Amino acid sequence: MSIRTIFGILFFMLTLWGDERIISLSPSITEIVYGLGGGKEMVATSEYSLYPKEARELPVIGGYGNPNLEKIVSARPTLVIGQDFNSAVLQKLQKFGIKTLMLRLQTIDEIKSSISKVAQTISKQKNAAKLIKEINDALKDAKKAKKPHSVMIVYGLKEDLRGGIYIAGHDIFFEDIIKACGNTNAYTSKLLSQPVLSYENVIALDPQQIIILHSKATEPNVDVKRALHNWYTLPTEASKNKKISIVDENYLHIPSQRVSLTIKRLCREMND
């Protein structure tokens, strides 16, 4: 019998009669577990798990793109929840006899499905119905466009637009929100799901509205006024119609139940 097998058996015996011990490998999953009422069972999480504030007290097992296997195992989890890009780590943990759950959180439907999967796994189904209802209500009540127009959502605020400009492409919850608000994604090419554009590409797309997602926490040194001025120098319909804006909310990039807040916020921004 190999050392790994023996370790796995010992680990299983130690955790069999204990309480559930959950590790989340991304901020989104952390929010979902807490939202379902499983926060007391969390023993560790990834970097940037800032909501709710209780999550900030948990030990960190690394970044959501590069979790530390040794730290995870040493926390003695009974369940590790990750996303599809964590598949290699989750497979290794299974060899130690640790239960894992892999989620995909790209689209709104996938977010809702993942909430249900986590709830079923940790026996919190009643709470899942409430969270999913909040998302569905936000979609139903979203402010709709009186004059539908093309919208480009940009990730991050930069003063120098000569580098790569990351935008929301297809098969992602931002595109779902654009459509829910009665508008269209300015990015129409089928070549890339998450494109990186040059400023010439932006000019060629000629979006009627540009919404830039900015975070003071991760981009504290950006001169916001100068950056916005540089965007307005690009000859686009958005610039001509004064429809370039910056949105800074701490939940915007997080595909959790708080996507309901993102729906409301971005629909107001598009259609006011």
C-alpha positions in Angstrom: 0.0 0.0 0.0 1.4 3.4 -1.0 2.1 6.3 1.4 -0.5 8.3 -0.6 -3.1 5.6 -0.1 -2.4 5.4 3.6 -2.6 9.2 4.0 -5.9 9.1 2.2 -7.3 6.5 4.5 -6.1 8.3 7.6 -7.5 11.6 6.3 -10.9 10.0 5.6 -11.0 8.5 9.1 -10.1 11.8 10.8 -12.8 13.8 9.0 -15.6 11.1 8.8 -17.2 12.1 12.1 -16.3 15.8 12.1 -18.3 18.8 10.9 -18.2 19.8 7.3 -15.0 21.6 6.5 -15.3 23.6 3.2 -12.5 25.3 1.2 -13.4 27.7 -1.6 -11.0 28.2 -4.5 -12.4 31.6 -5.7 -14.1 34.7 -4.3 -17.3 33.9 -6.2 -17.6 30.5 -4.6 -16.9 32.0 -1.2 -19.8 34.4 -1.6 -22.1 31.6 -2.7 -21.3 29.4 0.3 -21.8 32.3 2.7 -25.0 33.3 0.9 -26.4 29.8 1.3 -25.7 29.9 5.0 -22.6 27.7 5.0 -20.1 30.3 6.2 -19.5 28.6 9.6 -18.3 25.5 7.7 -15.7 27.4 5.8 -12.1 26.7 6.9 -10.1 28.5 4.1 -10.5 30.3 0.9 -8.6 32.0 -1.9 -7.1 35.5 -2.2 -9.5 38.4 -2.8 -12.4 36.7 -1.0 -13.5 40.0 0.6 -17.2 39.5 0.9 -18.8 39.1 3.3 -16.3 40.6 5.8 -16.2 37.4 7.8 -14.5 35.7 4.9 -11.5 38.0 5.3 -10.7 36.2 8.6 -10.2 32.8 6.9 -6.8 31.4 6.1 -5.8 31.9 2.5 -4.7 28.9 0.4 -3.3 31.0 -2.5 -4.7 32.8 -5.5 -7.8 31.5 -7.3 -5.6 30.8 -10.3 -2.8 29.0 -8.4 -4.1 27.5 -5.1 -1.5 25.8 -2.9 -2.1 22.1 -2.7 -0.2 21.6 0.5 -2.1 24.4 2.3 -5.4 22.9 1.1 -4.6 19.4 2.4 -3.2 20.7 5.7 -6.6 22.4 6.4 -8.2 18.9 6.5 -11.2 19.8 4.2 -14.1 17.5 3.7 -15.2 19.5 0.6 -13.2 21.7 -1.8 -15.2 23.7 -4.3 -13.5 25.2 -7.4 -14.2 26.3 -10.9 -13.5 24.6 -14.2 -10.1 26.2 -14.4 -9.2 24.5 -11.1 -9.8 21.0 -12.6 -6.1 19.9 -12.3 -6.0 20.8 -8.6 -9.4 19.2 -7.9 -8.3 16.0 -9.6 -5.2 15.8 -7.4 -7.3 16.4 -4.2 -9.5 13.5 -5.2 -6.5 11.2 -5.0 -6.2 12.1 -1.4 -9.8 11.1 -0.8 -11.1 14.6 -0.6 -14.5 15.3 -2.0 -14.6 18.1 -4.6 -17.1 20.0 -6.6 -16.3 21.8 -9.8 -18.4 24.7 -11.1 -18.7 26.8 -14.2 -19.6 30.4 -13.5 -19.5 32.2 -16.9 -23.2 32.9 -17.7 -26.1 33.8 -15.5 -27.7 30.4 -16.1 -24.5 28.8 -15.0 -24.3 31.0 -11.9 -27.9 29.9 -10.9 -27.1 26.3 -11.7 -23.9 26.4 -9.6 -25.8 27.9 -6.6 -28.2 24.9 -6.8 -25.3 22.4 -7.0 -23.5 23.9 -4.0 -26.8 24.0 -2.0 -27.5 20.4 -2.7 -24.0 19.4 -1.8 -24.0 21.2 1.6 -27.8 20.7 2.2 -28.9 24.3 1.9 -31.5 23.9 -0.8 -34.1 26.3 0.8 -31.6 29.1 0.8 -30.7 28.5 -2.8 -34.3 29.2 -3.9 -34.1 32.6 -2.3 -30.8 33.5 -4.0 -32.0 32.4 -7.4 -35.2 34.2 -7.1 -33.3 37.5 -6.4 -31.4 37.0 -9.7 -34.6 36.2 -11.6 -36.4 39.2 -10.1 -33.5 41.4 -11.1 -33.7 40.2 -14.7 -37.4 40.6 -14.8 -37.4 44.1 -13.3 -34.3 45.3 -15.2 -34.7 48.8 -16.7 -35.2 48.2 -20.4 -33.9 50.4 -23.2 -36.3 52.8 -24.8 -33.8 53.1 -27.7 -31.8 49.9 -28.0 -28.2 50.5 -28.7 -24.8 48.8 -28.9 -22.8 48.6 -25.6 -19.2 47.7 -25.0 -18.2 46.8 -21.5 -14.5 47.3 -20.7 -12.6 45.5 -17.9 -10.4 47.9 -16.1 -9.5 51.6 -16.4 -6.2 52.6 -18.1 -4.7 56.0 -19.0 -2.8 54.6 -21.9 -5.1 53.0 -24.5 -2.2 51.8 -26.7 -2.0 48.5 -24.9 -4.6 45.7 -24.9 -8.2 46.7 -24.0 -10.1 43.8 -22.4 -13.8 43.7 -23.1 -16.8 41.5 -22.5 -17.3 39.1 -25.4 -19.7 36.2 -25.7 -20.9 33.5 -23.3 -20.4 35.6 -20.2 -22.8 37.1 -17.7 -22.0 40.7 -18.9 -23.4 39.9 -22.3 -26.5 38.3 -20.7 -27.0 41.6 -18.8 -26.6 43.7 -21.9 -29.3 41.7 -23.6 -31.5 41.7 -20.5 -31.4 45.5 -20.5 -32.7 45.4 -24.1 -29.4 46.3 -25.8 -26.8 44.5 -27.9 -23.2 43.7 -27.4 -21.0 45.9 -29.5 -18.6 43.0 -30.0 -20.2 40.9 -32.8 -17.3 38.8 -34.0 -17.5 35.0 -33.3 -13.7 34.6 -33.1 -13.1 35.3 -29.4 -15.2 34.8 -26.3 -13.1 37.2 -24.2 -11.4 39.6 -26.7 -8.5 41.9 -26.2 -8.7 44.9 -28.6 -6.5 47.6 -29.7 -7.8 51.2 -29.7 -8.1 50.9 -33.5 -10.4 47.9 -33.0 -12.5 49.9 -30.7 -12.9 52.6 -33.3 -13.8 50.0 -35.9 -16.5 48.6 -33.6 -17.9 52.1 -33.1 -20.0 51.3 -29.9 -22.8 53.6 -29.1 -22.1 53.3 -25.4 -18.9 52.3 -23.5 -19.0 51.3 -19.8 -15.7 50.9 -18.1 -15.5 48.7 -15.0 -13.0 50.3 -12.6 -11.9 49.2 -9.2 -10.1 51.6 -6.8 -9.0 48.6 -4.8 -7.0 47.0 -7.7 -6.3 50.2 -9.8 -5.6 52.8 -7.1 -3.1 54.8 -9.0 -5.1 55.6 -12.2 -5.9 59.2 -12.9 -9.6 58.7 -13.5 -10.2 62.1 -15.2 -7.2 61.7 -17.6 -8.2 58.1 -18.4 -11.8 59.2 -19.2 -10.5 62.1 -21.3 -8.4 59.7 -23.4 -11.4 57.5 -24.0 -13.3 60.5 -25.3 -10.5 61.2 -27.8 -11.4 58.0 -29.7 -13.8 58.9 -32.6 -16.8 56.7 -31.7 -20.6 57.1 -31.4 -20.2 56.7 -27.7 -17.8 59.7 -27.5 -20.0 61.8 -29.8 -23.1 61.2 -27.7 -21.3 61.6 -24.3 -22.0 57.9 -23.5 -18.7 56.8 -21.9 -18.9 56.2 -18.2 -17.0 54.5 -15.4 -18.6 52.2 -12.9 -16.9 51.3 -9.6 -18.7 48.7 -7.5 -17.0 45.9 -5.6 -19.4 43.2 -6.8 -19.2 43.9 -10.6 -16.7 41.2 -11.5 -18.0 38.5 -9.1 -20.2 35.8 -10.6 -22.1 34.9 -7.5 -25.6 35.6 -6.3 -24.6 39.3 -6.2 -24.9 39.3 -10.0 -28.5 40.5 -9.1 -26.9 43.8 -8.0 -24.8 43.9 -11.2 -27.9 43.5 -13.3 -29.6 46.4 -11.6 -26.5 48.7 -11.7 -25.6 48.1 -15.3 -29.1 48.4 -16.6 -29.4 51.8 -14.9 -26.1 52.8 -16.5 -27.2 51.7 -19.9 -30.7 53.1 -19.9 -30.9 56.2 -17.8 
